Amino acid sequence: MQEDTQHIVLRLDAHSISMHVPASKEPVYRRAATALQEVYSTYRKKYSRLTAEQLWLHVALHMAVNLEDDFRKKSLEPVETKLDELASIIRNKLDNTEQ
């Protein structure tokens, strides 16, 4: 069964993007557009001499780096959890041995 779609219009700087998205994902698209607009505004204030195209390239790179960092963190979460559990077990054993 195909999910219902919803028509939305997102505004990014001077641009409007009209699209149909899965209804359940509409808030995600809106939050993403807001995040992009915030990063764009930050770069526009910081680098006022850049063209809009250059600013959007900076935004794209910024978001891609954040995405890559998130992927790396998520891939390490299971390892970090196991290391925390192992450290806890070792601490407990050492505490019990010293008593």
N, C-alpha and C positions, 0 to 999 in steps of 0.2 A: 504494500500500500504506500503510495507516494504522499509525502508530507505536504500540507498546504503551504503555499508561498504568500508572501506579503510584499506589496510594492512600497519601497521607501525611497526617500530622497535625502542624501547626506550632503552636507555642505562642508567643504574643506577650502579655507581661505576664500578665494573668489570663484571657486568651482562648485558646481552641483553635480552629484552623481546619482542618477536614477537607476534603481535596480530592483529585481525581484529576488527575495531571499527566503529561505525556509522560515516560517513563522516563529519557530522555536529559537531561531538564531538571531532574530531581529535585535534584541538587546545587546548581543555580542557585537554586531555590526555597528550599532550606535556608540557603544563604549570604545570600540576600536577607532572610529572616526574622531571621537573626542580626544583620545590619546594622541592621534596623529596631529590634530589641530593644535594641541598644547605643545607638542614638540616643535612643530612648525613655527608657532608664535615665539617660542624661546629662541630658536635659531634666527628668526627674522630680527629680533631685538639685538641679538649678539653680533650678527653678521649683516648689517644693513646694506652693505654694498653688493651682496650676492644677488643674482637674479632669482626669480621664483623657481625656475628649473633647477638651479644649483641648490637652493634651499630644500626642495623636495628630494634631491639626491642625498643631501645630508640627513634628512628625516628617514629616508629608506635605509641608509646605512646604520643610523642610530637604532632603529627598530630591529634590524637584522641582527645587530650585535646583542641586543637585549634578548632576542629570541634564542640565539645561539647559547648565551649564558644560561637561560632557563632550561634548555635541553640538557646542557652539561650538568646542571644542578640536579635535575630530575633523574638523570642516569646514575648519579652518584648517591642518591638518597638511600637505596637499599644497602649499599656498602657502608655508608655512614651509620645507618641504623644498626647493622650487624656489629660494627666496630664499637658503638656505644654499648650494646648488649655485652660484648666480650669484655670491655673495660669494666663494666659493672660486675660481671662474674669474677673477674680477677680481683677487684677491690674486695668483694665479699669473702673470697677465699683467703686473701691476705689478712683481712680483719679477723677472721675466725682462727687463723693460724697463730696470730700474735697473742690471742687471749689464752 
